[in-house]
């Protein structure tokens, strides 16, 4: 079982009233796609952020942009944030 540090930014932090959390992942959660599925199953708020209805969710693993196939392992830092717009 892997333990990660999850960081939330922008409106996701506001929606969940949570900036960060230490999470123990089930053995089946080994990449970003599986993490999103697992978090989505928690409740409607997590589903709104991590579910398929939010394809614009951006993810970074250990401060590097990540895609669905990026592996996640013990001790990793995973950040979830909305798309950033410039001005």
PEPE-V324925 format. One record per run of one state. SS is the DSSP state (a for helix, b for strand, c for the rest). FROM is the first residue (numbers start at 1). LEN is the number of residues. If there is no record, write none. Layout:
<<SS,FROM,LEN> <SS,FROM,LEN>>
This chain:
<<c,1,1> <b,2,7> <c,9,1> <a,10,7> <c,17,3> <b,20,6> <c,26,5> <b,31,1> <a,32,9> <c,41,3> <a,44,7> <c,51,7> <b,58,4> <c,62,2> <b,64,3> <c,67,4> <b,71,1> <c,72,5> <b,77,5> <c,82,6>>
